[in-house]
């Protein structure tokens, strides 16, 4: 049962039956005997870490995999986002040209197939995660972006992706600002419930409330040092800590900026349906959806959470959802996310130690790419013989993708 009091807790996390309030609220986890050694230690129980752990268990029967987290599954960005799954999670691939072994169009088709298969499996295996088809609506926050969205319709058609241009009246009928928009099929999830479901995968050792201090190469392995002073030895390690990566002592420096996403949930009774996920495309990411009669609205561009950030989100809500103006949210929450150059994740071995794999920086591609991370890095963890051909190809395409965000904007700018 969700309370009706204003809170900094995530609406999604508070909806979980096992949610435990407190100074560091999060999903409860039963204490497990702390192992002395495992085959693979995954640090970070968000979508990326859990996806990778589940994929390893499926691909290598009998492997011992432990996932460590300072709190619990989905405590970080994976449990606090809006739950929208973008079918073409790397927008740069809409631009003409090649990305490694594929053209951008080919890469989009392959990635969409991987994401669609992943969503179907998650829906079948984890009904509590609320993996559901939806219509994703993208409107332009500024006039130049409008031109880019119209151009996107043609590029999506070239890639064989279904899309439709809605006029102002059709968009306004959804309760949204009267403005034309690009729409296409996508999915939504209950993010915190999905993280909790993945953490319950048979064979996965979920070690919550175990903050890690360091990941250190050793002779023939990796040592995971906890803040308590305890250690865990592993043959290999995967660092999937997102915005908390800088809290760890690692053999390498990970580039990326940490910003904060702020969200709010209005009381029940809003106009709208659960089968629409909307976003305004511009400098400041803004997104919203209706879930069980509540309008959820969010955005991200702050270096730290402040009262003004919350007020800014509310002003944007009043602009894009005029019917909600004046409503007082009964849930407000925020949290850090790691944004890397070009909003592309780092999926690679540590230059200092091939037994350590990095899978961080999924902000931008969000739920779609993070929940599909397992096939993308399987061979980095288990060796080339275990490679998923689709995953390895997509990782090569990601590595070859231009990382300057403004390059895409320049290409979309109308020529004079």
N, C-alpha and C positions, 0 to 999 in steps of 0.2 A: 504494500500500500504506500503510495507516494504522499508525503505530507504536503500541506498547502502553505508552508512558511518559506519566505525568501531565504536562500541558502547558497553557499559557495560550492555545494556538492553538485556533481553532474546529475542531471535529470536521469540519464541512462543508468548510471551506477546505483542511484537511489531506488530504481525500479526493481533491482535484483533482490530476490528473497534472501540471499545470503549476505546482503550488504551490511557492513558493520560500521556504524557511525563512530566518530572519535576524532582525535587530533589529526590523524592521517587516515581518513576513511577509505575503505576499499573492500573488494570481495574477500570474504574469509577464506582461508585455506587450511585444511587439516595439517597439523605438524607431521612431517615425514622424517624418518631417521636420516641424518645428514650423511651422504655417502663419502667414502674416502677418495674414490676415484670413479670416473665415468669415461665413456668413449668420447662423448661430445658434451661440452657445457655451453649452453646458450644464455647469454646475459641480456635480459630484457624480455618481459612477458607481454609485449604488445603484439599486434598482428604479424609483424615481420618475424619476430623471434618464435612465436607460436607456430606460424606457418612453416617455418624452416624445421622446427622440431618435429612437427607432425609428418612432414615429407620425409625426413630422415628415418623415422620409425617405420614408415610404409615401404621405403625403398631398400632398407637394410634390416630385415627381420633379425631380432636378437640384439640390436645395438642398444647401448645404454645412453640415454639422453636425459640430461637434467636442465631445467630452465630456472634461472635465478632472477629474482626481482626484489627491489627494495621494499615493495609494497605487495602487490598481487596482480593477477592477470587483468590487463586493460586499465590499470590505474592511470597511466599517462595519456598521451594523445589518442591512442587507439580506443580508449573508453570515453572520450570526451568530445569527439567530433560529431558531425551532423549525420553520419551514416550513409552518405551518398557514394555510389560506385560508378565512376566514369568509365564507359566502355573503351574509349581511346585515351588512355591515361597519360600519354606523352603527346601533347598538342603539337610539339615541334615536328612530329612526323607527318603532319598534314602538309607541310611545305614540300615542294618538289625537290628531288635529289635523293642521294643514297645515304644510308646510315649503316656503315660497315657492309655486311654481306647482303643487305636488303635495300630496296627502295623504301622511302618513307611510307608509301601506300601499302607495300607488302608487309612492312613491320606492323602497321596498324591492324591489318587483317589477322596476322598471326597472334598479336597480343589480345585482340578482342576475343579470338577463339579460346585462348588460355583463360581469360577472365570469365567468359561465359561458362566454360566447363567447370571452373572453380565455384562459381555461384550456384550452379546446379547441384554440385556435390555438397556444398555447405547447406543448401536448403533441404536436401534429402537427409543428411546426417545429423543436422542440428536444428530441429524445428523451433526451439526456443530462441534462436538467433534472429528470427523474423527476416530471413532473406527473401525479398519479394521484388517482382518486376515493378518498374515505375516508369513514368515519363520524366525525363530531365529537361528542364527549360532554362535556356541561357539567354538573358537579355543584356543589352549593352548599357553600361553605366555612363558612357560618354559617346558622342557622335562618331568619332573615328573608329571605335570598336564595333559600331553597328555595321560599317562597311566590311570589317573583318569577319563578322558572323555571317553576313550574306555570302562572302567568298567561301566560308567554311562549308556551306551547303553543297557547293559544287565539288569540293575536295572530298567530302564524305561520300557523295555519290560515286566519285571515281574509285573509292575504296570499297564500294559495295555496301556501305553502311546506311541503314535507313535513317532518314531525317525528314523534318517537315518545318515549314516556316509558318508560324501562327501570326495572324494579324492582331491589331491592338484590341479589338473587341473580344476575340477569343481568349486572349491573355487576361483581359480585365475580368472575364467571367469566372476566373479561378480565384478572384479576390486580390489579385496582384496589380501593381501599377499598370496603367493602360499604356502599353508599349509593345511593339512587335518583338518576337523572340524566336530563336532556333530551338526546336525540340527533337528529341530522339529517345529510343528505348534505353533504359538503364536499370539499375537495381538500387534498393536501399536495404540496410541492415539495422538491427539494434546493436550498436557497437559494443557496449559493455557485456551484453548477453553473449555475443559472438565470441569475445575474448574468453569469457568464463567457460563456454562450451568447448573451445579448442583446448583450453588448459586441462579439461577432463578426459582427453584422449587416452585410451588404455595404453599403458607402458610409459607414458610421459611422467617424469618426476618433476612436479611443480614445487619449487622451493621458494615460497613467498616469504616476505619479511626478512630477506637476507641481502642487505645492501652490499654491493661489491665495491671494493676500494681500488683494486688493481688487477690487470690481466698481464701476466709476465711469462715470457718464453723460458723454458727450462731445457735441459738436455733430454731430448726425446719426448717433449710434451709441453703442456701449458699449465701454469699454476694460477688458480683463481683465489685472490686474497680478499677476504671479507673484511668489513670495517670492524667486526668483532675480534679480528685477529685469526679466526679460523681459516683454513685453506681447503681447497678442493683441487685435486689433480685431474687433469683431463688429457686425453690424447690430442684433442683438437678443441678449439673454442670459436664461438660465433658471437660477435659483439653487435647487438641489435637494440641499442639503448636510446636511440633518437636524441631528444633534447637533453638527455642526461649524460650523454657521452663525455662531455667535458668534466664531469664529476669523477671520471675514472683515470687512473694512471695507466697509460697505454704505451706501447713501444713506438707509436706514430702519432702525429698531430692530425686531427680530423678537421678539415675546413667546413665552415658553415655558420650561419647566423641563427641565433635563438630569438624567436619572436613569440608573442602570446596570442592565442586565439581566445576570444570571449564569446560566450553564448548565453542565451536566456530562453526560458520556456514560460509562455503565458498560461493563465488558468484555462481549464477546459471551456469549450463553447465557441471556438473560433470558426469562422466560415472557411471551408476548404475540405479537401479529401486527402487521404493518406497516400494516394498513388501519384503524387507530383513532388518532384524535388527541383527547386528553383535556385538560380544564382545570378547575380549581376556581375558581369565581366568587366574588370577595370583595374586600376592600380590597387585598390583595396578590395580583397576578396570578401564577398558578401553572399550569404546563402541562407535558405530557409526551407522548411517543410512542415507539414501538419502530421502529428502523431497522436492518435487516440484523442482527437479533439483539441489538442494543444498546438499552438504555433511555436515552433522552435526557430530561433533566428540567431545568426552569428556572423562574425567577421574576424579578421586577424591582420594587424599591422603594428602592434604595440611592442616596444622593447620590454615592457614590464606591465603587469596588471595594475590599473589605477581606477579609481571611481569614475574618472572622465572616460576611460575606455568603455565602461559599462553604459554610460550615458550616450556615448557615440553609437553603440550598437542599437540602443533604443531609438535614437533619432533616425537611423537607417531603417529600422523596422517600420516606423511611422511613415517613412517615405515610400517604401516599396510595398507595404501592406497597409494602405490607408484605413481599412476597416478596423485595424488593431490599435490605431492611435489612441493614446490615453490609458490603455490597459497596463496594469502593474504586474510585472512578471513575478511568479512565485518560485522560480528557480533561476539562479544566475551562477555561472561557473566559468572558469578560465584555466588555462594551462599552457606550458611552453611547447613549442614545436621547433624542430631543427630544419632550416631551409638552406639547402646547398645551392651553389651556383647553377643557374639554369633550372632549378627545382627538379634535379635528377638525383636519384639515390646513388650512394657509393656501394658497389657490389664487387669486392675485390679481396685478394689476399693482402695481409699486412706485408709491406715491403721488407719489414724486419724479420718476419717469421711466417712462413707459409702455412703453419698450423693454426694461424689466427685469421679468421675471415670477418670482414666488415660488411654489414648490411644495415646502413643507416641513411637518414635523410630522405624519407619518403613523402615529406610534405610537398604538395603539388600533385603528385600521383595518388596520394592518400590511400584509402581503403583498397582500391582496385589492385594496385601494384604490391602493396604490403601483404595482402592476403594471398598473393600468388608468388611470394618470394621464394618458397621452397624449391620449385624447379629451376629458378634463376641461379641459385648458388649451390645446388646439390653437388656438382662436380668439384667446386672449390673446397668442399668439406670432405667428400668421400673419395675424390680422385677422378681422373678423366673417364675411367671405365663406367662410372655411375652416372655420367652426364645425361640429362634430359635434353634431347636434341632441340626441342622448341625453346626450352629455357636458356640453353647455352647460346643459341642464335640471338635471342632477344637481349641477352646481357651484352653480347658483342655490339648489337645495334645501339643500346643505351650508351655504351662506352664511346661510340663514334658520333653520338649526337652533339651538335653544337650546344655549348653551355651558356651562351650569352642570351638572356631573355629578350633583349631589345632587338636581336636579329630577326626574330619572328615578327615583331611589331613593325620593323622597317619593311619587311617583305609584304605585309598586309596593307601598308599605307597606300592610299590611292595615288596613282601617278598624275602629275599636273600636266 
